[in-house]
C-alpha cells in the first residue's frame, strides 16, 4: 500500500509537488479541508502567494487544523509554504509559527530576478539544483534548526525535527533529493 502524503491545494504550485510524490512512489492527496488531514502521514505546503493562502486557510478553518496536524506529523513548506511555517515573517504577517526561523518575504527580488543555481548541500556529494522564484530569505535560524543547504552563505533549506522549510522550489528541479528527504521522515513517522 502506497504512503499517502498530502499537498495543500488551496492555491499555488501543488500539482508539481503531487507529480513529484507520485514519481517517488507516494500517493499524493490534495488537501482542501481539515477532514482530509485525517488520512495522510505528512503534508507539503507549496509555493504560491502566502497572503492569499492565509485567506483560504482562515476561510476553510485550516489554520488550527494544520497546527494540530504538525504537532505529530511531518510538514514541508516550500517558498510561500516556508513563510506559512515560519515563526517570524517580515514584512509582518500571520503564520503558523511552527518552524523556528525568521523569513523575509520576496527577499531574492521580483519575478524578473528568478534564478536557477546549484550549490553544495547536506543531502549528498553532488550540488543541488535550486529554483528561486520571488523567494523568501531565511534571516535567522533557531538553535534546534539544522541548515541543509545555503545560497551565498544564507540558509535556504532547513530542518527542525519533522518540520522542513525550503526557500526555493524543489518541485521544479530535476533533483529528487529534497522530496526524498521529506518522504524518509514521513516513513519514519516524523
C-alpha contacts under 8 A as a table, 3 or more apart, distances in Angstrom:
res1	aa1	res2	aa2	distance
2	X	25	X	6.82
2	X	26	X	5.52
2	X	27	X	5.78
3	X	25	X	7.78
3	X	26	X	5.04
3	X	27	X	5.77
3	X	40	X	7.96
3	X	41	X	7.37
3	X	187	X	7.84
4	X	26	X	6.06
4	X	27	X	4.67
4	X	28	X	5.90
4	X	29	X	6.54
4	X	39	X	7.39
4	X	40	X	5.08
4	X	41	X	6.14
4	X	42	X	7.77
5	X	21	X	7.78
5	X	26	X	6.67
5	X	27	X	6.10
5	X	28	X	5.12
5	X	29	X	5.91
5	X	40	X	5.24
5	X	41	X	5.61
5	X	42	X	5.13
5	X	43	X	5.67
5	X	44	X	7.84
6	X	28	X	5.61
6	X	29	X	4.49
6	X	30	X	5.79
6	X	31	X	5.94
6	X	37	X	7.47
6	X	40	X	5.95
6	X	41	X	7.55
6	X	42	X	6.04
6	X	43	X	4.30
6	X	44	X	6.21
7	X	14	X	6.12
7	X	17	X	7.06
7	X	18	X	6.64
7	X	28	X	6.70
7	X	29	X	6.07
7	X	30	X	5.10
7	X	31	X	5.75
7	X	43	X	5.38
7	X	44	X	4.71
7	X	45	X	6.23
7	X	46	X	7.20
8	X	11	X	7.85
8	X	14	X	6.65
8	X	30	X	6.06
8	X	31	X	4.78
8	X	32	X	6.42
8	X	43	X	6.98
8	X	44	X	6.20
8	X	45	X	5.33
8	X	46	X	6.72
9	X	12	X	7.26
9	X	14	X	5.62
9	X	30	X	5.43
9	X	31	X	5.38
9	X	32	X	5.61
10	X	31	X	7.62
10	X	32	X	5.80
10	X	53	X	6.62
10	X	56	X	6.49
10	X	57	X	7.69
11	X	14	X	7.35
11	X	48	X	6.35
11	X	49	X	7.57
11	X	52	X	7.52
11	X	53	X	6.08
12	X	46	X	6.28
12	X	47	X	5.52
12	X	48	X	3.84
12	X	49	X	6.75
13	X	16	X	5.94
13	X	17	X	7.07
13	X	46	X	5.75
13	X	47	X	5.59
13	X	48	X	6.08
14	X	17	X	5.29
14	X	18	X	6.26
14	X	30	X	7.85
14	X	45	X	7.97
14	X	46	X	5.64
14	X	47	X	7.64
15	X	18	X	4.97
15	X	19	X	6.17
16	X	19	X	5.11
16	X	20	X	6.29
16	X	171	X	5.74
16	X	172	X	7.17
17	X	20	X	5.04
17	X	21	X	6.20
17	X	44	X	7.72
17	X	46	X	7.35
17	X	171	X	5.43
18	X	21	X	5.15
18	X	22	X	6.21
18	X	28	X	5.23
18	X	29	X	7.62
18	X	30	X	7.76
19	X	22	X	5.10
19	X	23	X	6.18
19	X	28	X	7.86
20	X	23	X	5.00
20	X	24	X	6.32
20	X	171	X	6.47
20	X	176	X	7.79
20	X	179	X	7.63
21	X	24	X	5.14
21	X	25	X	6.41
21	X	26	X	5.18
21	X	27	X	6.67
21	X	28	X	6.07
21	X	179	X	7.47
22	X	25	X	5.21
22	X	26	X	5.19
22	X	27	X	5.78
22	X	28	X	6.40
23	X	26	X	7.49
24	X	180	X	7.44
29	X	40	X	7.51
31	X	34	X	7.80
31	X	36	X	5.75
31	X	37	X	7.01
32	X	36	X	7.11
32	X	60	X	7.91
33	X	36	X	5.59
33	X	37	X	7.43
33	X	60	X	6.52
33	X	61	X	7.77
33	X	62	X	6.56
34	X	37	X	5.55
34	X	38	X	7.75
34	X	60	X	7.84
34	X	61	X	7.10
34	X	62	X	5.59
34	X	65	X	5.80
34	X	66	X	7.67
35	X	38	X	5.92
36	X	39	X	6.19
36	X	40	X	7.54
37	X	40	X	5.76
37	X	65	X	7.98
37	X	69	X	7.24
40	X	43	X	7.47
41	X	73	X	6.28
41	X	74	X	7.32
41	X	186	X	6.28
41	X	189	X	7.44
42	X	73	X	5.40
42	X	74	X	4.74
42	X	75	X	5.76
42	X	186	X	5.91
43	X	73	X	7.92
43	X	74	X	6.58
43	X	75	X	5.01
43	X	76	X	6.38
44	X	75	X	5.81
44	X	76	X	4.67
44	X	77	X	5.81
44	X	78	X	7.68
44	X	81	X	7.74
45	X	75	X	7.35
45	X	76	X	6.01
45	X	77	X	4.54
45	X	78	X	6.32
45	X	80	X	7.70
45	X	81	X	4.49
45	X	82	X	7.58
45	X	84	X	7.94
46	X	77	X	6.05
46	X	78	X	5.23
46	X	79	X	6.95
46	X	80	X	6.53
46	X	81	X	5.09
47	X	50	X	7.89
47	X	77	X	7.72
47	X	78	X	5.37
47	X	79	X	4.75
47	X	80	X	4.47
47	X	81	X	5.56
47	X	169	X	7.17
48	X	53	X	7.60
48	X	79	X	7.37
48	X	80	X	5.48
48	X	81	X	7.75
49	X	52	X	5.47
49	X	53	X	6.22
49	X	80	X	5.92
50	X	53	X	4.97
50	X	54	X	6.11
50	X	80	X	4.94
50	X	81	X	7.16
50	X	83	X	6.76
50	X	84	X	6.69
51	X	54	X	5.08
51	X	55	X	6.46
51	X	93	X	7.89
52	X	55	X	5.21
52	X	56	X	6.53
53	X	56	X	5.18
53	X	57	X	6.07
54	X	57	X	4.98
54	X	58	X	6.05
54	X	63	X	7.97
54	X	84	X	7.88
54	X	94	X	7.75
54	X	95	X	7.89
55	X	58	X	5.25
55	X	59	X	6.06
56	X	59	X	5.01
56	X	60	X	6.03
57	X	60	X	5.25
57	X	61	X	5.96
57	X	62	X	4.77
57	X	63	X	5.52
58	X	61	X	5.14
58	X	62	X	6.20
58	X	63	X	6.01
59	X	62	X	7.76
61	X	64	X	6.90
61	X	65	X	7.11
62	X	65	X	4.93
62	X	66	X	5.88
63	X	66	X	5.39
63	X	67	X	6.36
63	X	96	X	7.08
64	X	67	X	4.96
64	X	68	X	6.12
65	X	68	X	5.16
65	X	69	X	6.06
66	X	69	X	4.91
66	X	70	X	5.99
67	X	70	X	5.20
67	X	71	X	6.57
67	X	96	X	6.46
67	X	98	X	7.58
68	X	71	X	5.39
68	X	72	X	7.57
69	X	72	X	5.94
69	X	73	X	5.94
70	X	73	X	5.02
70	X	74	X	6.33
70	X	75	X	6.16
70	X	163	X	7.82
72	X	190	X	6.98
73	X	162	X	6.88
73	X	186	X	7.47
73	X	189	X	7.02
73	X	190	X	5.53
74	X	162	X	4.59
74	X	163	X	5.65
74	X	164	X	7.84
74	X	182	X	7.66
74	X	185	X	6.77
74	X	186	X	5.90
74	X	189	X	7.66
74	X	190	X	5.22
75	X	162	X	6.59
75	X	163	X	5.05
75	X	164	X	6.25
76	X	81	X	7.49
76	X	82	X	7.72
76	X	163	X	5.98
76	X	164	X	4.54
76	X	165	X	5.86
76	X	166	X	7.77
76	X	182	X	7.03
77	X	80	X	7.21
77	X	81	X	3.88
77	X	82	X	4.29
77	X	83	X	7.63
77	X	84	X	7.35
77	X	85	X	6.48
77	X	164	X	6.20
77	X	165	X	4.90
77	X	166	X	6.18
78	X	81	X	4.63
78	X	82	X	4.99
78	X	165	X	5.98
78	X	166	X	4.64
78	X	167	X	5.89
78	X	168	X	6.37
78	X	169	X	6.22
78	X	170	X	7.83
79	X	82	X	5.10
79	X	83	X	6.61
79	X	135	X	5.78
79	X	136	X	6.27
79	X	165	X	7.96
79	X	166	X	6.04
79	X	167	X	4.60
79	X	168	X	5.62
79	X	169	X	6.64
80	X	83	X	4.96
80	X	84	X	6.34
80	X	135	X	7.90
80	X	136	X	7.64
81	X	84	X	4.97
81	X	85	X	6.31
81	X	165	X	7.65
82	X	85	X	5.10
82	X	86	X	6.06
82	X	165	X	5.02
82	X	166	X	5.99
82	X	167	X	6.59
83	X	86	X	5.27
83	X	89	X	6.69
83	X	95	X	6.85
83	X	103	X	6.59
83	X	105	X	7.33
83	X	136	X	7.33
84	X	94	X	7.74
84	X	95	X	4.68
84	X	96	X	5.68
84	X	97	X	7.45
85	X	95	X	6.18
85	X	96	X	5.21
85	X	97	X	5.65
85	X	98	X	5.43
85	X	99	X	5.48
85	X	165	X	7.46
86	X	89	X	6.63
86	X	95	X	6.43
86	X	96	X	6.76
86	X	97	X	5.06
86	X	98	X	6.02
86	X	99	X	4.86
86	X	100	X	6.34
86	X	101	X	5.47
86	X	102	X	6.09
86	X	103	X	6.73
87	X	95	X	6.95
87	X	96	X	7.03
87	X	97	X	3.63
87	X	98	X	5.70
87	X	99	X	5.60
87	X	100	X	5.33
87	X	101	X	5.68
87	X	102	X	6.11
88	X	92	X	7.57
88	X	95	X	7.65
88	X	97	X	6.75
88	X	100	X	7.95
88	X	101	X	6.52
88	X	102	X	4.50
88	X	103	X	6.35
89	X	92	X	5.12
89	X	93	X	5.99
89	X	94	X	7.61
89	X	95	X	7.45
89	X	102	X	5.81
89	X	103	X	5.08
89	X	104	X	5.99
89	X	105	X	7.16
90	X	93	X	7.03
90	X	102	X	7.76
90	X	103	X	6.25
90	X	104	X	4.73
90	X	105	X	6.14
91	X	104	X	6.70
91	X	105	X	6.74
97	X	100	X	7.44
99	X	160	X	6.81
99	X	163	X	6.63
99	X	164	X	7.84
99	X	165	X	7.67
100	X	141	X	6.19
100	X	142	X	5.11
100	X	144	X	7.70
100	X	145	X	6.87
100	X	160	X	7.66
101	X	138	X	6.69
101	X	139	X	7.37
101	X	140	X	5.31
101	X	141	X	4.49
101	X	142	X	5.91
101	X	145	X	7.87
102	X	138	X	5.81
102	X	139	X	5.47
102	X	140	X	4.95
102	X	141	X	6.69
103	X	136	X	6.16
103	X	137	X	5.38
103	X	138	X	4.46
103	X	139	X	5.50
103	X	140	X	7.22
104	X	107	X	5.64
104	X	136	X	5.33
104	X	137	X	5.20
104	X	138	X	6.58
104	X	139	X	6.81
105	X	135	X	6.95
105	X	136	X	4.40
105	X	137	X	6.75
106	X	109	X	5.62
106	X	110	X	6.91
106	X	134	X	4.95
106	X	135	X	5.07
106	X	136	X	4.76
106	X	137	X	7.38
107	X	134	X	7.24
107	X	135	X	6.24
107	X	136	X	5.07
107	X	137	X	5.39
108	X	113	X	7.03
108	X	114	X	7.67
108	X	132	X	7.71
108	X	133	X	7.90
108	X	134	X	5.94
108	X	135	X	5.45
108	X	136	X	6.49
108	X	137	X	6.85
109	X	112	X	7.59
109	X	113	X	5.35
109	X	114	X	7.34
109	X	134	X	5.61
109	X	135	X	7.32
110	X	113	X	5.29
110	X	114	X	7.07
110	X	133	X	7.79
110	X	134	X	5.31
111	X	114	X	5.49
111	X	133	X	6.13
111	X	134	X	5.49
113	X	133	X	7.51
113	X	134	X	7.31
114	X	131	X	7.65
114	X	132	X	5.39
114	X	133	X	4.62
114	X	134	X	6.31
115	X	131	X	6.01
115	X	132	X	5.23
115	X	133	X	6.84
116	X	129	X	6.88
116	X	130	X	5.55
116	X	131	X	4.49
116	X	132	X	6.17
117	X	129	X	5.76
117	X	130	X	5.33
117	X	131	X	6.69
118	X	127	X	5.52
118	X	128	X	5.15
118	X	129	X	4.39
118	X	130	X	5.97
119	X	127	X	4.78
119	X	128	X	5.39
119	X	129	X	6.86
119	X	130	X	7.75
119	X	149	X	7.52
119	X	150	X	7.20
119	X	151	X	6.87
120	X	125	X	7.40
120	X	126	X	6.79
120	X	127	X	4.45
120	X	128	X	6.14
120	X	149	X	6.64
120	X	150	X	7.52
121	X	124	X	6.49
121	X	125	X	7.44
121	X	126	X	7.75
121	X	127	X	6.38
121	X	128	X	6.36
121	X	148	X	5.75
121	X	149	X	4.55
121	X	150	X	7.25
122	X	125	X	7.77
122	X	148	X	4.97
122	X	149	X	6.39
123	X	148	X	7.03
123	X	177	X	6.65
123	X	178	X	7.59
123	X	181	X	7.85
124	X	127	X	7.83
128	X	175	X	6.97
129	X	170	X	7.93
129	X	173	X	6.22
129	X	174	X	7.51
129	X	175	X	6.51
130	X	168	X	5.95
130	X	169	X	6.67
130	X	170	X	6.41
130	X	173	X	6.64
131	X	168	X	5.38
131	X	169	X	5.22
131	X	170	X	6.76
131	X	172	X	6.68
131	X	173	X	6.60
132	X	135	X	5.56
132	X	167	X	7.30
132	X	168	X	4.73
132	X	169	X	6.33
133	X	168	X	7.04
133	X	169	X	7.58
135	X	167	X	5.72
135	X	168	X	6.24
136	X	167	X	5.65
137	X	154	X	7.75
137	X	155	X	7.69
137	X	156	X	6.99
137	X	167	X	6.42
138	X	141	X	7.32
138	X	154	X	7.05
138	X	155	X	5.88
138	X	156	X	6.41
138	X	167	X	7.35
139	X	154	X	7.47
139	X	155	X	7.75
141	X	145	X	6.05
142	X	145	X	5.40
144	X	160	X	6.04
145	X	158	X	6.52
145	X	159	X	5.64
145	X	160	X	4.56
145	X	161	X	7.82
146	X	158	X	5.51
146	X	159	X	5.17
146	X	160	X	6.24
147	X	150	X	7.43
147	X	155	X	6.05
147	X	156	X	7.72
147	X	157	X	6.11
147	X	158	X	4.51
147	X	159	X	6.61
148	X	155	X	7.65
148	X	156	X	7.79
148	X	157	X	5.28
148	X	158	X	5.32
148	X	159	X	7.14
149	X	155	X	5.99
149	X	156	X	5.69
149	X	157	X	4.98
149	X	158	X	7.14
150	X	153	X	5.55
150	X	154	X	5.09
150	X	155	X	4.30
150	X	156	X	5.08
150	X	157	X	6.84
151	X	154	X	5.23
151	X	155	X	6.44
151	X	156	X	6.36
155	X	158	X	7.00
156	X	165	X	7.84
156	X	166	X	5.63
156	X	167	X	5.01
156	X	168	X	6.98
157	X	164	X	7.48
157	X	165	X	5.74
157	X	166	X	4.42
157	X	167	X	6.46
157	X	168	X	8.00
158	X	164	X	5.75
158	X	165	X	5.24
158	X	166	X	6.48
159	X	162	X	7.13
159	X	163	X	5.69
159	X	164	X	4.48
159	X	165	X	6.42
160	X	163	X	5.13
160	X	164	X	6.42
161	X	164	X	7.95
161	X	190	X	7.46
162	X	185	X	6.56
162	X	190	X	4.99
164	X	182	X	7.42
166	X	169	X	7.44
169	X	172	X	5.69
169	X	173	X	7.17
170	X	173	X	5.20
170	X	175	X	7.29
170	X	176	X	7.54
170	X	178	X	6.57
170	X	179	X	7.45
171	X	174	X	7.98
171	X	179	X	7.98
173	X	176	X	7.57
175	X	178	X	7.64
176	X	179	X	5.67
176	X	180	X	6.08
177	X	180	X	4.89
177	X	181	X	6.07
178	X	181	X	5.22
178	X	182	X	6.47
179	X	182	X	5.08
179	X	183	X	6.13
180	X	183	X	5.02
180	X	184	X	6.13
181	X	184	X	5.16
181	X	185	X	6.55
182	X	185	X	5.20
182	X	186	X	6.37
183	X	186	X	4.84
183	X	187	X	6.10
184	X	187	X	5.10
184	X	188	X	6.26
185	X	188	X	5.11
185	X	189	X	6.38
185	X	190	X	5.27
186	X	189	X	5.08
186	X	190	X	5.49
187	X	190	X	7.50
